Amino acid sequence: MAEHDAPILEIENLSISFFTRLHEIPAVMDFSVTVRPGEAVGLVGESGCGKSTVALGVMRDLGVNGRIVGGTVRFKGRDLGTMSAAELRAIRGREIAMIYQEPMASLNPAMRVGRQLMEVPMIHEGISRTEARARALEVVGDVKLPDPERILDSYPHQLSGGQQQRIVIAMALMSKPSLLILDEPTTALDVTVEAAVVDLVKDLGRKYGTSMLFISHNLGLVLETCDRICVMYSGEAVETGSVRDVFDRMQHPYTQALFRSIPLPGTDKNAQPLKAIPGNFPLPHERPTGCNFGPRCDYFRAGQCDAGDIAMARIEGSDRHFTRCLRVAEIDWTAPLQKTGTVEATPPGKVVLRIENLRKYYEVAANALFGGGGATKVVKANESLSFEARESETLAIVGESGCGKSTLAKMLMGLETATDGAILLDNRNIEQTPIERRDTQTVADIQMVFQNPFDTLNPSMTVGRQIIRALEVFGIGATDRERRDEMLRLLDLVKLPREFAGRMPRQLSGGQKQRVGIARAFAGGARIVVADEPVSALDVSVQAAVTDLLMEIQRKQKTTLLFISHDLSIVRYLSDRVMVMYLGHVVELGTTDQVFAPPYHPYTEALLSAVPIADTRVKKTHIVLEGDVPSAMNPPPGCPFQTRCRWKPEVPGGLCEREVPAIRELAPGHQVKCHLSADALSCW
């Protein structure tokens, strides 16, 4: 092999364990992957499968309890395990850089951005402050941040989340590393910002010739970003190969099960429901003998799959395609997916919630951060929202951070009161009634399922007690026995074993905790459930189960579901109607079919183009929105979207910059707030 073709990173039979006082916990076993020059390798799998542990093993940053117990990690042919601490320090940051999931965890809040960037080459290369400043300006320009001088003189808190992540990428690139490790770098970002960051990473990889190890649970993102993929399950690599081979010719049951649990185009909650992976992810000390995926596998054969350790096997006729499956030659991988059974759609009932010209403004001191006083400014969080929701209907609310989705949810829940307009629950006005003054029935009627299941349960209270507490608040049951029976029925409703009533939250997985949150929301017979990103913190395999659980409960109880999300794949799968928000305005409202096909608002077009789809057959126009969402304290004149709209030149006379568009109905039930003509909106 020519020297320039030699691998940048070679991980061979790597095993990593964490040691407690009682025993050794194997986190990664017999793991092998190779990253070649200029190559991007995606590492995918559920939480707890060992992806981040592999990355920390490469960085030799496993803490006091972690230890490499087998195998080797070679960087440019050198064994990292034999290097001294000084040699490792020389490589980290300069030749191997890592980008973490949460950008603020990587930035010093008390130090200006420019100084943090300049430190990297000054420490690793010994260059002067002047040279470091010049390089920082160049790299900030490379990551497409406006006004680099201003950015360098800013503190991290003065930047948006997308800008902070770009700074972290710039910091990683300051010494032009040979290998860049990205650990879920876009999870906390909006889909439009995610698309821009992914494009940026690909462009910079080409410019600098950087090899990448891209850790993600998003298969669509890996398809758009990577050349090769490694699928992990419970500490092991179960399938590796080129992205095309693995996506189009998958050769492991777990890979197949992952694809069946994500909402690809064509899946439908009624006609073609998702198929969730049965069972639960095994804990490290509960791994089965033989194939780790065996207890959840459709093709498991006793006596063969559980007989002993299973090695990776090569798939003939493919580009370095390997699988950890003994039955790979016996399985018909081209067989069509057996349908999980169609579900009869529930027709929407009467209108239970009506919003009329709802506004929410906040008055803040111009210098509120520094003690208040002086002039006040108005933050226009919601502007003239009007819509209605029916019994048994799922209305999805989508848009970027700062568009007003959560403010709307707070007003529905009574955590905020409206500035103007009306919220009508069964034709009763509730917009000026805070939650502490709402009657018990109103509180029970509108409930919420939150984004993070870990933060919404009391860690010192059993699961059963938390549900019973909700029943007590809502006045359900005359005796303790009746409330306990109702609590057990709710556990049945969310498909949790009844013995979970005695467990503490720490003993539950993320998906199980979210089910408890759903049970608690339905404890008072909720008629309207506001689900705020209820599956974004969950693995794709758990997402399918929790999503279908919500749909099943909705059908049984005829609940109205307001589903707030930035994941348009999930939205297309489960929603009946979609409301698109931007900077406090409703810019589009219609049925799912109407919103997901032309004619649609230019912002909806950009949102749809930014969604990564895990299907090699899908070709879509790629639109990256320039700039950030404007501040609600200082919104642009005219159309709220005009500062980022690529179609603004098509509207004559500068109308977009002068007037807020009126709501127009393109078809019955399909509303758009845009100056473009219906013909122009139809010809995307």
Secondary structure, 3 states (H helix, E strand, C coil): CCHHHCCCEEEEEEEEEEECCCCEEEEEEEEEEEECCCCEEEEECCCCCCHHHHHHHHHCCCCCCEEEEEEEEEECCEEHHHCCHHHHHHHECCCEEEECCCHHHCCCCCCCHHHHHHHHHHHHCCCCHHHHHHHHHHHHHHCCCCCHHHHHCCCHHHCCHHHHHHHHHHHHHCCCCCEEEEECCCCCCCHHHHHHHHHHHHHHHHHHCCEEEEECCCHHHHHHHCCEEEEEECCEEEEEEEHHHHHHCCCCHHHHHHHHCCCCCCCECCCECCCCCCCCCCCHHHCCCCCCCHHHCCCCCCCCCCCCCCCCEECCCCCCCEECCCCCCCCCCCCCCCCCCCCCCCCCCCEEEEEEEEEEEEEEECCHHHCCCCCEEEEEEEEEEEEEEECCCEEEEECCCCCCHHHHHHHHHCCCCCCEEEEEECCEECCCCCHHHCCHHHHHHEEEECCCCCCCCCCCCCHHHHHHHHHHHCCCCCCHHHHHHHHHHHHHHCCCCHHHHHCCHHHCCHHHHHHHHHHHHCCCCCCEEEEECCCCCCCHHHHHHHHHHHHHHHHHHCCEEEEEECCHHHHHHHCCEEEEEECCEEEEEEEHHHHCCCCCCHHHHHHHHHCCCCCCCCCCCCCCCCCCCCCCCCCCCCCCCCCCCCCHHHCHHHHHHHCCCCEEEEECCEEEECCCCHHHHHCC
